[in-house]
Amino acid sequence: MLKKLVSLCVVGALFSISALAQEAESARYDRALAAGYKAQFICSGLWNGGKSLADIKADELTGIYERIADIVPTLAEEVDETERQVRVRFAEDAPPRVAIWNSQSGCTAMPIGFDGIQNGPSARTRKFFDDQFWPMGDRNAVVQTSARSTGFETVATRAFQSEIYGGKTSAVLVIQNRGIQAETYKAGQDLHTAQRTWSVAKSLAGTLIGHSVQQNMVDINAPVTNAEWQKHGDPRASLTIDNLMRMSSGLVSDTAGNRTDPLYMGGASVTERATSWPLLYKPGSRFRYANNDTLLAVHAARAQHLDRKYKLGNYIAEEHDFDPFAFFQKLGMTRTYAETDWQNNYILSSQVWTTARDLGRLGMLYLNNGMWNGERLLPEIWREFVSTPSGPQPEGRNFGYGATFWLMNQSEGIPKDTFAGFGNRGQYLVIIPSLDLVIVRRGYDSSDSRFDIEAFTQDVVAALKS
């Protein structure tokens, strides 16, 4: 009996030691994530966004994920203006987390444990067209006062009053009849201040895929050609880009909404994270909002680009590459940065930085039904495609889902053809073709105070109709 008691005590002690070790490891990992998050946002905020360090700490680094919220303020940052790098140490016996900026794709978070020198992609000239006429540039962008609607300006101003719509608004832009009718920014920000789009990036991803379709480089209905799924017997090879764009892949992941912390904060790569999840439901049979679906759609589109170029023997020019930088330059979205992981995979589920006016330009591309400066950039049917529901829809919400865009077709007082990009912390791009109207709202909302985009859109529409 005594031996049995001793044995049980030993087992219990070992279990306690193991639990304590696991708890310490988990705490260390959270600190590594917090350090990566802080390095990434300071890096992007400074050199993509043009923000001050004080504003970044006040806006970008508050109201964030509960998992790291209390850790982030305790970690000291080191900003290297010469090399455009930010380093944040999380442990005495480990290298700091590092984020590195380049003029093409913004900031790249290096993996945990990185301790070296990383050169970014070869430099590409980022041209600014500020002196050109709107919408390519900023000249004459704002409608003359005599032709402007005071109703729009009133609603835009009210967006900054949290007691009316909630949230913490940083920018509002209303475009109607191709001109800016209302434009307002919080103190410290202006027309050239960029913020992270969060999940509005998914709508940007869908637009880039549409451009690839227009170039005859991508077939959204063909089975994906991701190398990771091509081994015989892998059922995921039956997925299409259309399934992925509509959040109906049938893939499972670790959390609801598929948070992807290792990718957004841990410096993991798209290929090692997004491609690893198994198929749980028949593709096209179930709606499940997931970052992975967008990451995989972009990954598959790039694979098709490479495959098509290979089959054609390199007869396709570089302008037919999957190239967000070139596409945004073509639209005059000169302050938009599509960031990548350290293996140069685009993180187009969330990690794009852009200005309110650049989002307005994207909305105008859809008002123009894919035409820009006399050139067709999107297929003629693309606007209808992204704004039309197909198959399973979200449950328990007042919004439907098309293909990388949310649908605001069920809301009273809002036209049925309204579709929108929605992003965390209150990023919104609302497009209403029937009213020739684009609404942009940027914010730094927190989980306990979210902006009511439905009510705001209703009020903007009412101001137009009055």
BATI-120127 format. One record per residue (C-alpha): x, y, z; chain. Coordinates in steps of 0.5 Angstrom, whole numbers, plus 500, padded with zeros to 3 digits. Layout:
BEGIN
ATOM    X    Y    Z  chain
ATOM    X    Y    Z      A
...
***
This chain:
BEGIN
ATOM    X    Y    Z  chain
ATOM  500  500  500      A
ATOM  506  505  502      A
ATOM  509  503  495      A
ATOM  503  505  492      A
ATOM  502  512  495      A
ATOM  509  513  494      A
ATOM  508  512  487      A
ATOM  502  516  486      A
ATOM  506  522  489      A
ATOM  511  521  484      A
ATOM  507  521  479      A
ATOM  503  527  481      A
ATOM  509  531  482      A
ATOM  512  529  475      A
ATOM  505  532  473      A
ATOM  505  538  476      A
ATOM  512  539  474      A
ATOM  510  538  467      A
ATOM  504  543  468      A
ATOM  509  548  470      A
ATOM  513  547  465      A
ATOM  508  547  460      A
ATOM  505  554  463      A
ATOM  512  557  463      A
ATOM  513  555  455      A
ATOM  506  558  454      A
ATOM  507  564  457      A
ATOM  514  565  453      A
ATOM  510  564  447      A
ATOM  505  569  448      A
ATOM  511  574  450      A
ATOM  514  572  443      A
ATOM  507  573  439      A
ATOM  507  580  443      A
ATOM  514  582  441      A
ATOM  512  580  434      A
ATOM  506  584  434      A
ATOM  509  590  437      A
ATOM  515  590  432      A
ATOM  510  589  426      A
ATOM  505  595  427      A
ATOM  511  600  429      A
ATOM  514  598  423      A
ATOM  508  598  418      A
ATOM  505  604  422      A
ATOM  512  609  421      A
ATOM  514  607  414      A
ATOM  507  605  411      A
ATOM  503  609  415      A
ATOM  507  615  416      A
ATOM  505  616  423      A
ATOM  508  618  429      A
ATOM  511  613  434      A
ATOM  506  616  439      A
ATOM  500  615  435      A
ATOM  502  608  433      A
ATOM  502  606  441      A
ATOM  496  610  442      A
ATOM  492  607  436      A
ATOM  495  601  433      A
ATOM  497  598  440      A
ATOM  491  599  444      A
ATOM  484  595  444      A
ATOM  488  589  441      A
ATOM  488  582  442      A
ATOM  487  580  450      A
ATOM  492  575  449      A
ATOM  497  580  448      A
ATOM  494  586  450      A
ATOM  497  587  457      A
ATOM  504  584  455      A
ATOM  505  589  449      A
ATOM  506  595  453      A
ATOM  512  592  458      A
ATOM  516  590  452      A
ATOM  521  596  449      A
ATOM  522  597  442      A
ATOM  528  599  438      A
ATOM  527  603  432      A
ATOM  533  603  427      A
ATOM  531  609  422      A
ATOM  537  608  417      A
ATOM  536  600  416      A
ATOM  528  601  417      A
ATOM  528  596  422      A
ATOM  524  595  429      A
ATOM  526  590  434      A
ATOM  523  588  440      A
ATOM  526  583  445      A
ATOM  521  578  449      A
ATOM  527  574  453      A
ATOM  534  575  455      A
ATOM  536  568  452      A
ATOM  533  569  445      A
ATOM  534  574  439      A
ATOM  529  580  439      A
ATOM  523  579  434      A
ATOM  525  583  428      A
ATOM  520  587  423      A
ATOM  524  589  416      A
ATOM  521  595  412      A
ATOM  522  595  404      A
ATOM  519  600  399      A
ATOM  515  595  395      A
ATOM  511  591  400      A
ATOM  512  594  407      A
ATOM  514  590  413      A
ATOM  516  583  414      A
ATOM  516  580  420      A
ATOM  521  575  421      A
ATOM  520  568  425      A
ATOM  521  567  432      A
ATOM  529  566  433      A
ATOM  531  570  427      A
ATOM  538  572  428      A
ATOM  541  575  422      A
ATOM  541  580  416      A
ATOM  535  579  411      A
ATOM  535  583  405      A
ATOM  528  585  402      A
ATOM  526  584  395      A
ATOM  530  588  390      A
ATOM  527  595  390      A
ATOM  522  598  386      A
ATOM  520  605  385      A
ATOM  514  607  388      A
ATOM  511  613  384      A
ATOM  506  618  387      A
ATOM  501  622  383      A
ATOM  499  627  388      A
ATOM  499  633  383      A
ATOM  495  629  378      A
ATOM  487  630  377      A
ATOM  483  625  381      A
ATOM  482  620  382      A
ATOM  489  618  379      A
ATOM  492  624  384      A
ATOM  489  628  389      A
ATOM  488  635  385      A
ATOM  481  637  385      A
ATOM  479  631  389      A
ATOM  474  635  393      A
ATOM  467  637  390      A
ATOM  467  645  390      A
ATOM  463  647  396      A
ATOM  457  650  392      A
ATOM  456  643  389      A
ATOM  457  639  396      A
ATOM  452  636  400      A
ATOM  451  639  407      A
ATOM  448  632  409      A
ATOM  454  628  407      A
ATOM  458  633  411      A
ATOM  454  632  417      A
ATOM  453  625  417      A
ATOM  461  624  416      A
ATOM  462  629  422      A
ATOM  457  625  427      A
ATOM  461  618  425      A
ATOM  467  621  430      A
ATOM  462  622  436      A
ATOM  462  615  439      A
ATOM  455  615  443      A
ATOM  452  615  436      A
ATOM  455  610  432      A
ATOM  460  607  437      A
ATOM  467  605  435      A
ATOM  473  610  435      A
ATOM  473  613  428      A
ATOM  480  616  425      A
ATOM  477  617  418      A
ATOM  471  618  413      A
ATOM  470  619  406      A
ATOM  464  619  402      A
ATOM  465  619  394      A
ATOM  459  621  390      A
ATOM  458  622  382      A
ATOM  466  621  382      A
ATOM  468  627  387      A
ATOM  469  627  394      A
ATOM  463  630  398      A
ATOM  465  629  405      A
ATOM  472  628  408      A
ATOM  474  628  415      A
ATOM  480  625  419      A
ATOM  482  625  427      A
ATOM  487  629  429      A
ATOM  494  627  427      A
ATOM  492  624  421      A
ATOM  490  626  414      A
ATOM  489  624  406      A
ATOM  496  621  406      A
ATOM  496  617  413      A
ATOM  495  609  412      A
ATOM  492  604  416      A
ATOM  492  597  416      A
ATOM  486  594  413      A
ATOM  485  588  417      A
ATOM  480  584  413      A
ATOM  478  589  408      A
ATOM  484  586  405      A
ATOM  480  580  403      A
ATOM  476  584  398      A
ATOM  483  587  395      A
ATOM  485  580  394      A
ATOM  478  578  391      A
ATOM  480  584  386      A
ATOM  487  582  385      A
ATOM  484  575  383      A
ATOM  479  578  378      A
ATOM  485  582  375      A
ATOM  488  575  374      A
ATOM  482  573  371      A
ATOM  482  579  366      A
ATOM  489  577  364      A
ATOM  487  570  362      A
ATOM  492  567  368      A
ATOM  487  564  373      A
ATOM  481  560  372      A
ATOM  477  560  379      A
ATOM  473  554  377      A
ATOM  479  550  376      A
ATOM  482  545  382      A
ATOM  487  549  386      A
ATOM  494  547  384      A
ATOM  497  548  390      A
ATOM  504  544  391      A
ATOM  502  542  398      A
ATOM  496  538  396      A
ATOM  498  535  389      A
ATOM  500  528  392      A
ATOM  495  522  390      A
ATOM  489  521  394      A
ATOM  489  529  397      A
ATOM  481  531  397      A
ATOM  483  538  398      A
ATOM  486  538  391      A
ATOM  478  538  389      A
ATOM  477  545  392      A
ATOM  477  551  387      A
ATOM  479  558  388      A
ATOM  471  560  388      A
ATOM  470  555  394      A
ATOM  476  559  397      A
ATOM  473  566  395      A
ATOM  466  564  398      A
ATOM  469  562  405      A
ATOM  466  555  403      A
ATOM  472  551  403      A
ATOM  470  546  408      A
ATOM  477  546  411      A
ATOM  477  546  419      A
ATOM  482  550  423      A
ATOM  483  551  430      A
ATOM  479  557  432      A
ATOM  472  560  430      A
ATOM  474  565  425      A
ATOM  481  562  424      A
ATOM  485  567  428      A
ATOM  492  565  425      A
ATOM  496  568  431      A
ATOM  502  564  428      A
ATOM  502  568  422      A
ATOM  500  575  424      A
ATOM  504  575  430      A
ATOM  509  569  430      A
ATOM  513  570  423      A
ATOM  510  563  421      A
ATOM  509  563  413      A
ATOM  503  562  409      A
ATOM  505  555  406      A
ATOM  506  552  413      A
ATOM  500  554  416      A
ATOM  494  555  411      A
ATOM  496  549  407      A
ATOM  496  544  413      A
ATOM  488  544  415      A
ATOM  484  538  413      A
ATOM  478  537  409      A
ATOM  472  536  414      A
ATOM  466  538  410      A
ATOM  464  537  402      A
ATOM  467  544  399      A
ATOM  461  549  397      A
ATOM  457  546  402      A
ATOM  458  550  409      A
ATOM  460  557  410      A
ATOM  465  558  415      A
ATOM  469  565  415      A
ATOM  476  563  415      A
ATOM  483  567  414      A
ATOM  486  561  411      A
ATOM  481  561  405      A
ATOM  483  568  403      A
ATOM  490  566  404      A
ATOM  489  559  400      A
ATOM  486  563  394      A
ATOM  491  568  393      A
ATOM  496  562  394      A
ATOM  493  558  388      A
ATOM  492  564  384      A
ATOM  499  565  384      A
ATOM  501  558  383      A
ATOM  496  558  376      A
ATOM  500  564  374      A
ATOM  507  561  375      A
ATOM  504  554  371      A
ATOM  501  558  366      A
ATOM  507  562  364      A
ATOM  511  555  365      A
ATOM  507  552  360      A
ATOM  507  558  355      A
ATOM  515  558  355      A
ATOM  516  565  358      A
ATOM  512  568  353      A
ATOM  508  572  358      A
ATOM  511  579  360      A
ATOM  512  581  367      A
ATOM  506  585  367      A
ATOM  502  578  367      A
ATOM  505  576  374      A
ATOM  501  576  380      A
ATOM  503  583  382      A
ATOM  499  587  387      A
ATOM  504  593  387      A
ATOM  504  594  380      A
ATOM  496  593  380      A
ATOM  495  599  386      A
ATOM  500  603  382      A
ATOM  496  603  376      A
ATOM  490  605  380      A
ATOM  493  611  383      A
ATOM  493  607  390      A
ATOM  500  609  391      A
ATOM  500  609  399      A
ATOM  498  602  399      A
ATOM  502  596  401      A
ATOM  501  589  401      A
ATOM  505  585  406      A
ATOM  508  579  405      A
ATOM  511  573  410      A
ATOM  518  572  410      A
ATOM  518  567  405      A
ATOM  515  572  400      A
ATOM  507  570  400      A
ATOM  502  575  401      A
ATOM  498  576  407      A
ATOM  492  578  403      A
ATOM  487  576  409      A
ATOM  489  582  413      A
ATOM  496  585  412      A
ATOM  495  591  407      A
ATOM  496  598  409      A
ATOM  492  603  405      A
ATOM  489  610  406      A
ATOM  482  612  406      A
ATOM  483  615  399      A
ATOM  486  609  396      A
ATOM  480  605  399      A
ATOM  476  610  395      A
ATOM  479  609  389      A
ATOM  478  601  389      A
ATOM  471  603  390      A
ATOM  471  607  384      A
ATOM  474  602  380      A
ATOM  467  597  382      A
ATOM  463  603  380      A
ATOM  466  603  373      A
ATOM  465  596  373      A
ATOM  472  594  372      A
ATOM  474  600  367      A
ATOM  480  605  369      A
ATOM  483  610  365      A
ATOM  480  607  359      A
ATOM  483  600  360      A
ATOM  479  594  363      A
ATOM  482  591  369      A
ATOM  477  587  371      A
ATOM  472  582  367      A
ATOM  465  585  366      A
ATOM  462  580  370      A
ATOM  466  581  376      A
ATOM  462  586  380      A
ATOM  456  582  379      A
ATOM  460  576  381      A
ATOM  463  578  388      A
ATOM  457  581  390      A
ATOM  452  575  388      A
ATOM  451  570  394      A
ATOM  452  563  392      A
ATOM  451  557  396      A
ATOM  451  557  404      A
ATOM  451  564  407      A
ATOM  452  566  414      A
ATOM  447  565  419      A
ATOM  445  569  425      A
ATOM  447  576  421      A
ATOM  444  581  417      A
ATOM  449  581  412      A
ATOM  450  576  406      A
ATOM  457  574  403      A
ATOM  459  574  396      A
ATOM  466  572  394      A
ATOM  471  576  398      A
ATOM  465  582  399      A
ATOM  460  582  404      A
ATOM  453  584  402      A
ATOM  448  589  405      A
ATOM  442  587  401      A
ATOM  438  585  407      A
ATOM  438  592  411      A
ATOM  432  597  411      A
ATOM  434  604  407      A
ATOM  440  601  404      A
ATOM  440  599  396      A
ATOM  440  592  395      A
ATOM  446  592  390      A
ATOM  450  594  396      A
ATOM  456  590  397      A
ATOM  462  592  402      A
ATOM  469  590  405      A
ATOM  469  589  412      A
ATOM  475  589  417      A
ATOM  477  588  424      A
ATOM  477  595  428      A
ATOM  472  598  424      A
ATOM  475  598  417      A
ATOM  469  599  412      A
ATOM  469  600  404      A
ATOM  462  600  402      A
ATOM  460  600  395      A
ATOM  453  602  392      A
ATOM  453  602  384      A
ATOM  446  604  384      A
ATOM  447  611  387      A
ATOM  454  612  384      A
ATOM  456  612  392      A
ATOM  462  610  396      A
ATOM  463  610  403      A
ATOM  470  609  407      A
ATOM  470  609  414      A
ATOM  477  607  418      A
ATOM  477  606  425      A
ATOM  481  604  432      A
ATOM  475  600  435      A
ATOM  476  595  441      A
ATOM  471  589  442      A
ATOM  467  593  447      A
ATOM  465  599  442      A
ATOM  464  597  435      A
ATOM  462  602  429      A
ATOM  455  601  427      A
ATOM  456  601  419      A
ATOM  449  599  418      A
ATOM  446  605  421      A
ATOM  452  609  418      A
ATOM  450  607  411      A
ATOM  443  608  412      A
ATOM  444  615  414      A
ATOM  449  617  408      A
ATOM  444  614  404      A
ATOM  438  618  407      A
ATOM  443  624  406      A
ATOM  443  623  399      A
ATOM  436  622  398      A
ATOM  434  628  402      A
***
